[in-house]
Amino acid sequence: MEKTIKALVVDDERYSRDELKHLLGEYSSIQVAGEADSGESAILQSIQHSPDVVFLDVEMPRMNGMEAAKSLLELKKPPLIVFATAYPQFAAEAFRYEAVDYLLKPYDEEQLAQTVMRIEKLLHPAPAPDPDGSRQPGKLAVEGEGEILYLDPNDILFISREEKVSKIMTKTGEYEVKTPLKDLESRLASYSFFRIHKSYIVNLDYITRLTPWFNGAYQLEIQGYTEKLSVSRNYVKALRQQLEL
């Protein structure tokens, strides 16, 4: 069962809080447990509710985000800190407070996805691999149209998400399921899967070619699949590190 991460959203502007809460609501691992409109309120709510992570605005009246972060880190159970602000000039100072990430408004969904992944890895690290280096056995159980399908993860080429439907492309066929892409990615964490786009995760074992496209993005080719898949520029560097010796 997936462990829930409690988040506190802090911003003096209601619209900004609502937007971030909406975006975080796309992640089944994140539960927005509260919100605050000031640094003082953020500290009080953190004492009362012990959130795992605080998304913290910088420019707020009276106590700003940096001052609030300093106080939060002094709590008995300090939360992770993610700064979420419209001001890029505070980024260097932010990491003095052990910030996990620094998100800029308007929020970029792909950057937020990377932030959530980083939070998940810090709070719920994957179990250590078996001493012999073997992958965990078992099938991926997904619910299709009135039936439960058991798929071998090693046979999956890639998974895409479109209009609330996840499409699982395997060596032998395509399957449509309602399971969110983020949940599938988490369940396949012990296998060679990697996110290349907010709508795609791919099996690294089947990538045959990676070619530049435009604006820093790339396209990749999958063994046994004719169409090319898009790689967002935010994921290119990490993907190359995974693929290259």
NUGU-842049 format. One line per field, with one value per residue: residue number from 1; residue in one letter; chain; x, z, y of N, C-alpha, C in turn. Coordinates in nm, 4 decimals. Atoms other than C-alpha are relative to their C-alpha. Example, Ala and Ser with C-alpha at 12.3 -4.5 7.8 and 13.67 -1.06 7.14 Angstrom:
num = 1_2
residuo = A_S
cadena = A_A
n.x = 0.0890_-0.0820
n.z = 0.0000_-0.0060
n.y = -0.1190_-0.1190
ca.x = 1.2300_1.3670
ca.z = 0.7800_0.7140
ca.y = -0.4500_-0.1060
c.x = 0.0900_-0.0770
c.z = 0.0000_0.0730
c.y = 0.1200_0.1090
//
This chain:
num = 1_2_3_4_5_6_7_8_9_10_11_12_13_14_15_16_17_18_19_20_21_22_23_24_25_26_27_28_29_30_31_32_33_34_35_36_37_38_39_40_41_42_43_44_45_46_47_48_49_50_51_52_53_54_55_56_57_58_59_60_61_62_63_64_65_66_67_68_69_70_71_72_73_74_75_76_77_78_79_80_81_82_83_84_85_86_87_88_89_90_91_92_93_94_95_96_97_98_99_100_101_102_103_104_105_106_107_108_109_110_111_112_113_114_115_116_117_118_119_120_121_122_123_124_125_126_127_128_129_130_131_132_133_134_135_136_137_138_139_140_141_142_143_144_145_146_147_148_149_150_151_152_153_154_155_156_157_158_159_160_161_162_163_164_165_166_167_168_169_170_171_172_173_174_175_176_177_178_179_180_181_182_183_184_185_186_187_188_189_190_191_192_193_194_195_196_197_198_199_200_201_202_203_204_205_206_207_208_209_210_211_212_213_214_215_216_217_218_219_220_221_222_223_224_225_226_227_228_229_230_231_232_233_234_235_236_237_238_239_240_241_242_243_244_245
residuo = M_E_K_T_I_K_A_L_V_V_D_D_E_R_Y_S_R_D_E_L_K_H_L_L_G_E_Y_S_S_I_Q_V_A_G_E_A_D_S_G_E_S_A_I_L_Q_S_I_Q_H_S_P_D_V_V_F_L_D_V_E_M_P_R_M_N_G_M_E_A_A_K_S_L_L_E_L_K_K_P_P_L_I_V_F_A_T_A_Y_P_Q_F_A_A_E_A_F_R_Y_E_A_V_D_Y_L_L_K_P_Y_D_E_E_Q_L_A_Q_T_V_M_R_I_E_K_L_L_H_P_A_P_A_P_D_P_D_G_S_R_Q_P_G_K_L_A_V_E_G_E_G_E_I_L_Y_L_D_P_N_D_I_L_F_I_S_R_E_E_K_V_S_K_I_M_T_K_T_G_E_Y_E_V_K_T_P_L_K_D_L_E_S_R_L_A_S_Y_S_F_F_R_I_H_K_S_Y_I_V_N_L_D_Y_I_T_R_L_T_P_W_F_N_G_A_Y_Q_L_E_I_Q_G_Y_T_E_K_L_S_V_S_R_N_Y_V_K_A_L_R_Q_Q_L_E_L
cadena = A_A_A_A_A_A_A_A_A_A_A_A_A_A_A_A_A_A_A_A_A_A_A_A_A_A_A_A_A_A_A_A_A_A_A_A_A_A_A_A_A_A_A_A_A_A_A_A_A_A_A_A_A_A_A_A_A_A_A_A_A_A_A_A_A_A_A_A_A_A_A_A_A_A_A_A_A_A_A_A_A_A_A_A_A_A_A_A_A_A_A_A_A_A_A_A_A_A_A_A_A_A_A_A_A_A_A_A_A_A_A_A_A_A_A_A_A_A_A_A_A_A_A_A_A_A_A_A_A_A_A_A_A_A_A_A_A_A_A_A_A_A_A_A_A_A_A_A_A_A_A_A_A_A_A_A_A_A_A_A_A_A_A_A_A_A_A_A_A_A_A_A_A_A_A_A_A_A_A_A_A_A_A_A_A_A_A_A_A_A_A_A_A_A_A_A_A_A_A_A_A_A_A_A_A_A_A_A_A_A_A_A_A_A_A_A_A_A_A_A_A_A_A_A_A_A_A_A_A_A_A_A_A_A_A_A_A_A_A_A_A_A_A_A_A
n.x = 0.0843_-0.0803_0.0016_0.0429_-0.0873_0.0812_-0.0579_0.0572_-0.0206_-0.0068_-0.0099_0.0937_0.0985_0.0893_-0.0046_-0.1210_0.0207_0.0958_-0.0646_-0.0943_0.0779_0.0564_-0.1063_-0.0419_0.1081_-0.0195_-0.0915_0.0660_-0.0883_0.0010_0.1244_-0.0104_0.0615_0.0326_-0.0542_-0.0223_-0.0205_-0.1097_-0.1047_0.0388_0.1002_-0.0683_-0.0691_0.1012_0.0607_-0.1014_-0.0064_0.1240_0.0319_-0.1229_-0.0051_-0.1258_-0.0634_0.0657_-0.0219_-0.0087_-0.0249_-0.1087_0.0435_0.1246_-0.0103_-0.0498_-0.1027_-0.0113_-0.0221_-0.1310_0.0086_0.0849_-0.0775_-0.0956_0.0737_0.0483_-0.1118_-0.0317_0.1019_-0.0438_0.0102_0.0049_0.0466_-0.0755_0.0389_-0.0039_0.0392_0.0843_0.0007_-0.0144_-0.1257_-0.1148_-0.1228_-0.0211_-0.0311_-0.1248_0.0234_0.0948_-0.0642_-0.0609_0.0993_0.0142_0.1179_0.0021_0.0097_0.0373_0.0951_0.0343_0.1319_0.1054_-0.0586_-0.0230_0.0470_-0.1075_-0.0895_0.0697_-0.0081_-0.1333_-0.0040_0.0748_-0.0812_-0.1105_0.0579_0.0322_-0.1238_-0.0567_0.0840_0.0271_-0.1005_0.0241_-0.0773_-0.1289_0.0106_-0.0500_-0.1454_-0.0408_0.0314_0.1151_0.1191_0.1055_0.0922_0.1395_0.0701_0.0677_0.1441_0.0753_0.1403_0.0470_0.1447_0.0654_-0.0915_-0.1304_-0.1071_-0.1288_-0.0999_-0.1410_-0.0628_-0.1099_0.0549_0.0599_-0.0874_0.0193_0.1361_0.0362_0.1228_0.0756_0.1415_0.0315_-0.0196_-0.1394_-0.0156_-0.1189_-0.0433_-0.0884_-0.0509_0.1053_0.1249_0.0240_0.1041_0.0447_0.0423_0.0279_-0.1013_-0.0818_-0.1380_-0.0870_0.0120_-0.0701_-0.1430_-0.0416_0.0044_-0.1048_-0.1251_-0.1109_-0.0357_-0.0749_0.0897_-0.0463_0.0915_-0.0612_0.0978_0.1080_0.0978_-0.0641_-0.1118_-0.0474_-0.0908_-0.1334_-0.0586_0.0457_-0.0368_-0.1031_-0.0613_0.0411_-0.0435_0.0467_0.1198_-0.0085_0.0113_-0.0591_0.0704_-0.0532_0.0909_-0.0659_0.0590_0.0193_-0.0058_0.1295_0.1048_-0.0406_0.0081_-0.0968_0.0574_-0.0621_-0.0677_-0.0030_-0.1371_-0.0282_-0.0377_-0.1030_-0.1274_0.0114_0.0154_-0.1315_-0.0807_0.0481_-0.0276_-0.1414_-0.0947
n.z = 0.0000_0.0129_-0.1166_0.0314_-0.0435_-0.0400_0.0457_-0.0419_0.1034_-0.0667_0.0924_-0.0445_0.1048_0.0078_0.1343_0.0104_-0.0811_0.0694_0.1183_-0.0405_-0.0543_0.1149_0.0670_-0.0891_-0.0051_0.1055_-0.0489_-0.1027_-0.1160_-0.0748_-0.0609_-0.0516_-0.1321_-0.0521_0.0703_-0.0870_0.0760_-0.0592_-0.0611_-0.1374_0.0071_0.0461_-0.1147_-0.0911_0.0589_0.0044_-0.1364_-0.0269_0.0936_0.0402_0.1426_0.0487_0.0883_0.0039_0.1199_-0.0711_0.0755_-0.0587_-0.0314_-0.0754_-0.1002_-0.1345_0.0055_0.1367_0.0117_-0.0507_-0.1464_-0.0375_0.0216_-0.1105_-0.1172_0.0259_-0.0137_-0.1418_-0.0626_-0.0398_0.1229_0.1070_0.1310_0.1178_0.0459_0.1424_0.0206_0.1181_0.0034_0.1301_-0.0025_0.0170_-0.0609_-0.1327_0.0115_-0.0683_-0.1444_-0.0383_-0.0261_-0.1323_-0.0904_0.0355_0.0855_0.0939_0.1344_0.0095_0.1107_0.0416_0.0569_-0.0016_-0.0208_0.1116_-0.0465_0.0062_-0.1118_-0.1204_-0.0015_-0.0483_-0.1419_-0.0730_0.0035_-0.0942_-0.1348_-0.0237_-0.0211_-0.1289_-0.1099_0.0135_0.0906_0.0495_-0.0725_0.0592_0.0895_-0.0499_0.0133_0.1290_0.1031_0.0806_-0.0142_-0.0760_0.0844_-0.0134_0.1138_-0.0197_0.0066_0.0375_0.0265_0.1327_0.0146_-0.0671_-0.0303_-0.0526_0.0858_-0.0650_0.1036_-0.0359_0.0212_0.0957_0.1352_0.0269_0.0729_-0.0607_-0.0439_0.0254_-0.0665_0.0818_-0.0354_-0.1151_0.0353_0.0163_0.1036_-0.0239_0.1244_-0.0255_0.1194_0.0695_0.0186_-0.0718_-0.1007_-0.0553_-0.1394_-0.0631_-0.1023_0.0339_0.0409_-0.1165_-0.0774_0.0743_-0.0111_-0.1344_-0.0120_0.0861_-0.0399_-0.0101_0.1350_0.0758_0.0608_-0.0204_0.0545_0.1014_0.0324_-0.0985_0.0484_0.0418_-0.0638_0.0959_-0.0455_0.0508_0.0696_0.1389_0.0733_0.1003_0.0557_-0.0569_0.0957_-0.0305_0.0719_0.0018_-0.1312_-0.1050_-0.0133_0.0789_0.0325_-0.0132_0.0703_-0.0840_0.0729_0.0230_0.0117_0.1148_-0.0255_-0.0935_-0.1192_-0.0359_-0.1292_-0.0410_-0.0272_-0.1425_-0.0337_0.0915_-0.0673_-0.0865_0.0851_0.0559_-0.1066_-0.0207_0.1166_0.0390_-0.0933
n.y = -0.1197_-0.1199_-0.0858_-0.1353_-0.1085_-0.1150_-0.1260_-0.1268_-0.1014_-0.1303_-0.1131_-0.1036_-0.0200_0.1163_0.0585_0.0812_0.1214_0.0866_0.0573_0.1030_0.1119_0.0716_0.0753_0.1086_0.0980_0.0992_0.1036_0.0800_0.0132_-0.1257_-0.0455_-0.1363_0.0106_-0.1317_-0.1158_-0.1144_-0.1229_-0.0769_0.0802_0.0329_0.1062_0.1209_0.0602_0.0539_0.1193_0.1052_0.0547_0.0733_0.1088_0.0700_0.0353_0.0556_-0.0992_-0.1302_-0.0808_-0.1267_-0.1230_-0.0794_-0.1357_-0.0093_-0.1066_0.0315_0.1042_0.0512_0.1439_0.0383_-0.0004_0.1133_0.1226_0.0118_0.0478_0.1362_0.0932_0.0149_0.0841_0.1339_0.0797_-0.0999_0.0482_-0.0403_-0.1329_-0.0325_-0.1385_-0.0199_-0.1455_-0.0650_-0.0756_0.0908_-0.0497_0.0543_0.1427_0.0342_-0.0065_0.1041_0.1283_-0.0057_0.0568_0.1425_0.0140_0.1115_-0.0556_-0.1413_-0.0072_-0.1352_-0.0258_0.1024_0.1308_0.0895_0.1309_0.0989_-0.0270_0.0448_0.1467_0.0351_-0.0343_0.1029_0.1215_-0.0194_0.0102_0.1414_0.0753_-0.0383_0.0465_0.1436_0.0560_0.1355_0.1006_0.0366_0.1158_0.1279_0.0113_0.0544_-0.0978_0.0408_-0.0798_0.0628_0.0762_-0.0364_-0.0579_-0.1266_0.0224_-0.1196_0.0298_-0.0382_-0.0019_0.1117_0.1087_-0.0389_0.0478_0.0191_-0.0221_0.0111_-0.1311_0.0096_-0.0007_-0.1309_-0.0914_-0.1312_-0.0285_-0.1394_-0.0448_-0.0946_-0.0132_0.0852_0.1412_0.0407_0.1024_0.0813_0.0635_0.1132_0.0672_0.0748_-0.0718_-0.1249_0.0136_-0.1268_0.0126_-0.1286_-0.0274_-0.1178_0.0258_-0.0128_0.1237_0.1046_-0.0287_0.0391_0.1458_0.0554_-0.0658_0.0945_0.0422_-0.1016_-0.0978_-0.1366_-0.1002_-0.0862_-0.1043_0.0110_0.0983_0.1246_0.0692_0.0993_0.1052_-0.0332_0.1148_0.0056_-0.1213_0.0289_-0.1217_-0.1275_-0.1017_-0.1365_-0.0429_-0.1458_-0.0671_0.0820_0.1278_0.1113_0.1096_0.1301_0.1129_0.1187_0.1278_0.0621_-0.1009_-0.0818_-0.1437_-0.0563_-0.0606_-0.1269_-0.0116_-0.1405_-0.0451_0.0119_0.1375_0.0482_0.0226_0.1166_0.1182_0.0342_0.0580_0.1367_0.0841_0.0060_0.0619
ca.x = 0.0000_0.1347_0.2322_0.0674_0.2834_0.1202_0.1778_0.1182_0.0752_0.1800_0.1150_-0.0436_-0.2332_-0.5390_-0.5198_-0.1634_-0.2595_-0.5556_-0.3457_-0.0751_-0.3307_-0.4957_-0.1655_-0.0653_-0.4053_-0.2911_-0.0517_-0.2040_0.0993_0.0411_-0.2308_-0.2680_-0.3346_-0.3589_-0.2873_-0.1636_-0.1492_0.1490_0.4774_0.3399_0.0411_0.2704_0.4702_0.1602_0.0046_0.3322_0.3440_-0.0179_-0.0250_0.3399_0.3373_0.6008_0.6671_0.5885_0.5493_0.6524_0.6174_0.9048_0.7540_0.4909_0.4057_0.5543_0.7401_0.8724_0.9369_1.3055_1.2338_0.9570_1.1880_1.4476_1.1868_1.0455_1.3896_1.4132_1.1014_1.1357_1.0190_1.1183_0.9373_1.1003_1.0960_1.0049_1.0077_0.7356_0.7715_0.7670_1.1134_1.4160_1.6709_1.6219_1.7200_2.0777_1.9656_1.6881_1.9285_2.0901_1.7701_1.8114_1.5381_1.4429_1.3579_1.2782_0.9651_0.8931_0.5486_0.3730_0.4291_0.5752_0.4020_0.7092_0.9277_0.6636_0.6636_1.0387_0.9957_0.7327_0.9553_1.2434_1.0199_0.9009_1.2569_1.3639_1.0675_1.0092_1.3358_1.3145_1.4216_1.7785_1.8224_1.8815_2.2480_2.2549_2.1238_1.8162_1.4914_1.1898_0.9670_0.5958_0.3391_0.1920_-0.1781_-0.3981_-0.7743_-0.9051_-1.2592_-1.4219_-1.1097_-0.7739_-0.4707_-0.1366_0.1483_0.5167_0.6970_0.9884_0.7555_0.6330_0.7848_0.6351_0.3263_0.1482_-0.1294_-0.4023_-0.7442_-0.7454_-0.6510_-0.3134_-0.2045_0.0394_0.2309_0.3862_0.5695_0.2444_-0.0253_-0.1737_-0.3832_-0.5927_-0.6381_-0.7589_-0.4637_-0.2813_0.0619_0.2188_0.0870_0.2184_0.5563_0.5756_0.4810_0.7464_1.0220_1.2279_1.2382_1.4155_1.1476_1.2135_0.9918_1.0715_0.7668_0.4721_0.2726_0.5303_0.7406_0.9581_1.1447_1.5130_1.5925_1.4060_1.5435_1.7431_1.8071_1.7918_1.8003_1.7813_1.4538_1.4021_1.4219_1.6372_1.3848_1.4705_1.2942_1.3629_1.2975_1.1705_1.2526_0.9443_0.7545_0.7515_0.6506_0.9023_0.8346_0.9024_1.1517_1.0947_1.4071_1.3715_1.4340_1.7030_2.0083_1.8879_1.7850_2.1281_2.2910_2.0737_2.1520_2.5245_2.8089
ca.z = 0.0000_-0.0956_0.1998_0.2041_0.2292_0.4239_0.2703_0.3990_0.1392_0.2574_0.0540_0.1393_-0.1924_-0.2014_-0.5799_-0.5549_-0.2755_-0.4726_-0.7858_-0.6039_-0.4140_-0.7456_-0.9020_-0.5976_-0.6078_-0.9228_-0.7107_-0.5130_-0.2834_-0.1701_0.0732_0.1227_0.4955_0.5408_0.4141_0.5685_0.4597_0.6695_0.8128_1.1673_1.0729_0.8927_1.2109_1.4270_1.1829_1.1526_1.5310_1.5379_1.2308_1.1689_0.7862_0.5973_0.3550_0.3503_0.0207_0.1302_-0.0390_0.0174_0.0014_0.2749_0.5178_0.8690_0.8760_0.5291_0.3960_0.4860_0.8465_0.8621_0.7171_0.9851_1.2569_1.0914_1.0862_1.4629_1.5279_1.6943_1.3687_1.0952_0.7615_0.4220_0.2716_-0.0882_-0.1697_-0.4151_-0.5242_-0.8124_-0.7214_-0.8629_-0.6804_-0.3489_-0.4804_-0.3485_-0.0009_-0.0014_-0.0058_0.3135_0.4725_0.3294_0.0715_-0.1324_-0.4320_-0.5475_-0.7625_-0.9624_-1.0406_-1.2708_-1.1846_-1.4436_-1.4169_-1.5216_-1.2656_-1.0008_-1.1010_-1.0430_-0.7081_-0.5961_-0.7062_-0.5055_-0.1975_-0.2349_-0.2579_0.0503_0.2642_0.1292_-0.0179_-0.2286_-0.0535_-0.1088_-0.3999_-0.3353_-0.2799_-0.6068_-0.7930_-0.9204_-0.9818_-0.7675_-0.9098_-0.9641_-1.2064_-1.2503_-1.1684_-1.3454_-1.3794_-1.7352_-1.8673_-1.6099_-1.5517_-1.3765_-1.6010_-1.4811_-1.6914_-1.6808_-1.6246_-1.8344_-2.1370_-2.1084_-2.3645_-2.2285_-2.0628_-2.1688_-2.0129_-2.2080_-2.0948_-1.7659_-1.9400_-1.9080_-2.2128_-2.1456_-2.4579_-2.4338_-2.6755_-2.7622_-2.7384_-2.5890_-2.2721_-2.1451_-1.7698_-1.5395_-1.2992_-1.2856_-1.4448_-1.1162_-0.9405_-1.2154_-1.2021_-0.8258_-0.8552_-1.1245_-0.9287_-0.8869_-1.2644_-1.5394_-1.5953_-1.6317_-1.6799_-1.9992_-2.0074_-1.7834_-2.0003_-2.0576_-1.8668_-2.0676_-2.0136_-2.0473_-2.1726_-2.4988_-2.5919_-2.9146_-3.0174_-2.8731_-3.1141_-3.0651_-3.1652_-3.0860_-2.7903_-2.5987_-2.6297_-2.7724_-2.9356_-2.8631_-3.0455_-2.8754_-2.9928_-3.1513_-3.1778_-3.4909_-3.3557_-3.1782_-2.8235_-2.7021_-2.4216_-2.2395_-2.1982_-1.8179_-1.8305_-2.0996_-1.8750_-1.6235_-1.9022_-2.0650_-1.7308_-1.6967_-2.0482_-2.0766_-1.9171
ca.y = 0.0000_0.3413_0.5612_0.9018_1.2139_1.4983_1.8407_2.1930_2.4702_2.8178_3.1327_3.4670_3.4628_3.2342_3.1861_3.0575_2.8185_2.6870_2.6363_2.4415_2.2329_2.1452_2.0395_1.8342_1.6658_1.4831_1.2751_0.9911_0.9870_1.3472_1.4535_1.8284_1.8223_2.1977_2.5462_2.8681_3.2317_3.3411_3.2191_3.2332_3.0186_2.7730_2.7173_2.6702_2.4232_2.2331_2.1938_2.0746_1.8472_1.7455_1.7654_1.5706_1.8566_2.2291_2.4165_2.7635_3.1019_3.3481_3.6971_3.7192_4.0016_4.0029_3.6684_3.5802_3.2309_3.2255_3.3168_3.0572_2.7898_2.8620_2.8093_2.4964_2.3352_2.3832_2.1735_1.8339_1.6729_1.9205_1.8859_1.8918_2.2406_2.3261_2.6958_2.8022_3.1618_3.4082_3.5410_3.3533_3.5715_3.3905_3.0465_3.0497_3.1556_2.8955_2.6032_2.7305_2.6054_2.2540_2.3114_2.0059_2.2232_2.5766_2.6059_2.9180_3.0568_3.0003_2.6364_2.4023_2.0635_1.8679_2.0425_1.9742_1.6064_1.5932_1.7649_1.5141_1.2280_1.3742_1.4058_1.0462_0.9167_1.1115_1.0089_0.6574_0.5291_0.2167_-0.1037_-0.2111_-0.4548_-0.8230_-0.9128_-1.1052_-0.8006_-0.9785_-0.7952_-0.8566_-1.1310_-1.0912_-0.9588_-0.6130_-0.6470_-0.3910_-0.3720_-0.3706_-0.3908_-0.6170_-0.8229_-0.8153_-0.8444_-0.9795_-0.8427_-0.9289_-0.5943_-0.7173_-0.7402_-0.3786_-0.1388_0.1836_0.3297_0.6491_0.8568_1.0352_1.1620_0.9663_0.6419_0.4704_0.2711_-0.0116_-0.1147_-0.4612_-0.6889_-0.8608_-0.5971_-0.2795_-0.2583_0.0347_0.0776_0.3546_0.3296_0.6694_0.6817_0.7907_0.4792_0.2507_0.4231_0.3670_-0.0017_-0.0533_0.1230_-0.1950_-0.2481_-0.0510_0.2121_0.5836_0.8890_1.0806_1.3090_1.3902_1.1459_0.8674_0.6162_0.3774_0.0537_0.1454_-0.2049_-0.1383_0.2052_0.1796_0.5421_0.8936_1.1893_1.5704_1.7308_2.1015_2.3435_2.0971_1.8139_1.4706_1.1799_0.8172_0.4939_0.1802_-0.1707_-0.3253_0.0060_0.2212_0.5632_0.7879_0.9089_1.2623_1.3245_1.6530_1.8629_1.8459_1.4705_1.4509_1.4838_1.2258_0.9870_1.0059_0.9335_0.6232_0.4999_0.5714_0.3762
c.x = 0.0877_-0.0139_-0.0332_0.0975_-0.0881_0.0707_-0.0763_0.0362_-0.0092_0.0207_-0.1023_-0.1060_-0.0847_0.0079_0.1210_-0.0125_-0.0909_0.0641_0.0933_-0.0716_-0.0599_0.1057_0.0463_-0.1072_0.0093_0.0859_-0.0655_0.0845_-0.0032_-0.1394_0.0228_-0.0777_-0.0368_0.0586_0.0125_0.0291_0.1109_0.1042_-0.0354_-0.1002_0.0625_0.0685_-0.1000_-0.0615_0.0993_0.0157_-0.1199_-0.0141_0.1212_-0.0001_0.1362_0.0764_-0.0821_0.0404_-0.0148_0.0302_0.1101_-0.0497_-0.1383_0.0156_0.0421_0.1118_0.0079_0.0355_0.1329_-0.0001_-0.0841_0.0765_0.0997_-0.0679_-0.0490_0.1107_0.0400_-0.1039_0.0567_-0.0024_-0.0091_-0.0492_0.1027_-0.0529_0.0130_-0.0450_-0.0771_-0.0269_0.0119_0.1355_0.1205_0.1231_0.0275_0.0464_0.1253_-0.0188_-0.0888_0.0696_0.0853_-0.0925_-0.0377_-0.1238_0.0149_-0.0024_-0.0476_-0.0866_-0.0336_-0.1419_0.0181_0.0616_0.0100_-0.0326_0.1104_0.1007_-0.0639_0.0046_0.1359_0.0128_-0.0699_0.0790_0.1156_-0.0485_-0.0280_0.1254_0.0628_-0.0797_-0.0232_0.0997_-0.0330_0.0825_0.1283_-0.0168_0.0532_0.1500_0.0452_-0.0373_-0.1217_-0.1187_-0.1050_-0.0940_-0.1416_-0.0553_-0.0578_-0.1489_-0.0699_-0.1417_-0.0396_-0.1505_-0.0601_0.0905_0.1297_0.1072_0.1290_0.1083_0.1405_0.0663_0.1125_-0.0478_-0.0587_0.1027_-0.0079_-0.1456_-0.0261_-0.1308_-0.0682_-0.1464_-0.0442_0.0055_0.1492_0.0059_0.1333_0.0343_0.1001_0.0510_-0.1123_-0.1291_-0.0087_-0.1178_-0.0343_-0.0548_-0.0212_0.1039_0.0851_0.1448_0.0943_-0.0042_0.0745_0.1506_0.0533_0.0072_0.1092_0.1387_0.1192_0.0415_0.0625_-0.0916_0.0432_-0.0992_0.0747_-0.0863_-0.1105_-0.1024_0.0620_0.0993_0.0401_0.0891_0.1364_0.0602_-0.0361_0.0304_0.1140_0.0693_-0.0602_0.0540_-0.0539_-0.1198_0.0010_-0.0209_0.0515_-0.0696_0.0647_-0.1153_0.0744_-0.0778_0.0011_0.0018_-0.1399_-0.1146_0.0434_0.0015_0.1068_-0.0731_0.0765_0.0619_0.0064_0.1411_0.0358_0.0495_0.1193_0.1288_-0.0042_-0.0142_0.1337_0.0899_-0.0402_0.0445_0.1487_0.0861_0.0933
c.z = 0.0000_0.1238_-0.0414_0.0593_0.0305_-0.0372_0.0570_-0.1045_0.0647_-0.1031_0.0447_-0.1055_-0.0175_-0.1372_-0.0142_0.0815_-0.0726_-0.1216_0.0396_0.0593_-0.1130_-0.0683_0.0856_0.0096_-0.1081_0.0460_0.1154_0.1254_0.0899_0.0538_0.0534_0.1310_0.0583_-0.0863_0.0988_-0.0853_0.0573_0.0583_0.1399_0.0019_-0.0444_0.1165_0.0956_-0.0560_-0.0069_0.1373_0.0266_-0.0847_-0.0501_-0.1478_-0.0376_-0.0841_0.0036_-0.1291_0.0430_-0.0938_0.0710_0.0453_0.0651_0.1037_0.1363_-0.0067_-0.1425_-0.0006_0.0555_0.1528_0.0492_-0.0144_0.1133_0.1247_-0.0186_0.0196_0.1447_0.0738_0.0346_-0.1194_-0.1183_-0.1311_-0.1077_-0.0464_-0.1517_-0.0124_-0.1314_-0.0111_-0.1425_-0.0140_-0.0093_0.0790_0.1393_-0.0016_0.0774_0.1508_0.0466_0.0394_0.1261_0.1036_-0.0406_-0.0869_-0.0944_-0.1436_0.0085_-0.1243_-0.0302_-0.0550_-0.1351_-0.0011_-0.1292_0.0469_-0.0016_0.1123_0.1309_0.0112_0.0512_0.1483_0.0835_0.0046_0.0993_0.1446_0.0344_0.0300_0.1345_0.1160_-0.0016_-0.0974_-0.0397_0.0795_-0.0737_-0.0892_0.0654_-0.0203_-0.1355_-0.1157_-0.0837_0.0242_0.0795_-0.0945_0.0144_-0.1254_0.0379_-0.0186_-0.0304_-0.0370_-0.1363_-0.0027_0.0624_0.0322_0.0569_-0.0876_0.0800_-0.1069_0.0548_-0.0265_-0.1032_-0.1450_-0.0388_-0.0685_0.0591_0.0423_-0.0235_0.0713_-0.0858_0.0407_0.1032_-0.0315_-0.0158_-0.1024_0.0214_-0.1285_0.0333_-0.1316_-0.0837_-0.0216_0.0845_0.0945_0.0547_0.1403_0.0571_0.1049_-0.0398_-0.0305_0.1194_0.0842_-0.0689_0.0109_0.1359_0.0149_-0.0834_0.0382_0.0056_-0.1359_-0.0750_-0.0721_0.0373_-0.0643_-0.0983_-0.0312_0.1041_-0.0397_-0.0391_0.1037_-0.0933_0.0690_-0.0640_-0.0834_-0.1483_-0.0793_-0.0966_-0.0533_0.0655_-0.0906_0.0390_-0.0854_-0.0110_0.1418_0.1147_0.0238_-0.0904_-0.0392_0.0165_-0.0750_0.0911_-0.0875_-0.0126_-0.0117_-0.1037_0.0297_0.1010_0.1173_0.0347_0.1395_0.0348_0.0397_0.1484_0.0390_-0.0813_0.0729_0.0858_-0.0810_-0.0572_0.1057_0.0265_-0.1136_-0.0254_0.1099_0.0575
c.y = 0.1245_0.0869_0.1420_0.1011_0.1211_0.1298_0.1187_0.1050_0.1380_0.1104_0.1040_0.0310_-0.1263_-0.0681_-0.0923_-0.1279_-0.0972_-0.0675_-0.1143_-0.1206_-0.0837_-0.0866_-0.1171_-0.1083_-0.1059_-0.1169_-0.0755_-0.0141_0.1233_0.0301_0.1410_0.0048_0.1350_0.1094_0.1147_0.1217_0.0870_-0.0942_-0.0425_-0.1154_-0.1319_-0.0715_-0.0639_-0.1282_-0.1157_-0.0648_-0.0889_-0.1262_-0.0778_-0.0401_-0.0571_0.1011_0.1283_0.0702_0.1455_0.1170_0.0796_0.1364_-0.0010_0.1094_-0.0548_-0.1042_-0.0555_-0.1482_-0.0469_-0.0072_-0.1176_-0.1312_-0.0226_-0.0545_-0.1434_-0.1031_-0.0220_-0.0833_-0.1380_-0.0950_0.0971_-0.0597_0.0303_0.1353_0.0080_0.1451_0.0113_0.1491_0.0538_0.0688_-0.0932_0.0422_-0.0578_-0.1458_-0.0393_-0.0015_-0.1146_-0.1290_0.0019_-0.0610_-0.1428_-0.0243_-0.1189_0.0513_0.1442_0.0150_0.1454_0.0066_0.0704_-0.1392_-0.0799_-0.1417_-0.1049_0.0214_-0.0459_-0.1519_-0.0462_0.0288_-0.1067_-0.1306_0.0087_-0.0136_-0.1459_-0.0806_0.0316_-0.0581_-0.1503_-0.0621_-0.1428_-0.1001_-0.0351_-0.1226_-0.1265_-0.0081_-0.0514_0.0910_-0.0346_0.0911_-0.0759_-0.0754_0.0532_0.0639_0.1362_-0.0249_0.1322_-0.0405_0.0532_0.0062_-0.1251_-0.1167_0.0562_-0.0639_-0.0108_0.0052_-0.0162_0.1348_-0.0020_-0.0001_0.1354_0.0906_0.1405_0.0129_0.1483_0.0327_0.1047_-0.0036_-0.1038_-0.1494_-0.0256_-0.1134_-0.0713_-0.0740_-0.1099_-0.0578_-0.0592_0.0777_0.1261_-0.0187_0.1381_-0.0229_0.1402_0.0380_0.1203_-0.0378_0.0034_-0.1272_-0.1150_0.0189_-0.0444_-0.1515_-0.0677_0.0516_-0.0957_-0.0567_0.1179_0.0982_0.1406_0.0961_0.0901_0.1218_-0.0135_-0.1068_-0.1336_-0.0507_-0.1137_-0.1025_0.0257_-0.1126_-0.0025_0.1269_-0.0322_0.1247_0.1233_0.1105_0.1374_0.0358_0.1515_0.0531_-0.0860_-0.1321_-0.1054_-0.0913_-0.1312_-0.1066_-0.1216_-0.1241_-0.0600_0.0980_0.1023_0.1496_0.0445_0.0653_0.1269_-0.0072_0.1480_0.0405_-0.0124_-0.1384_-0.0503_-0.0350_-0.1258_-0.1288_-0.0427_-0.0622_-0.1452_-0.0932_-0.0220_-0.0606_0.1067
//
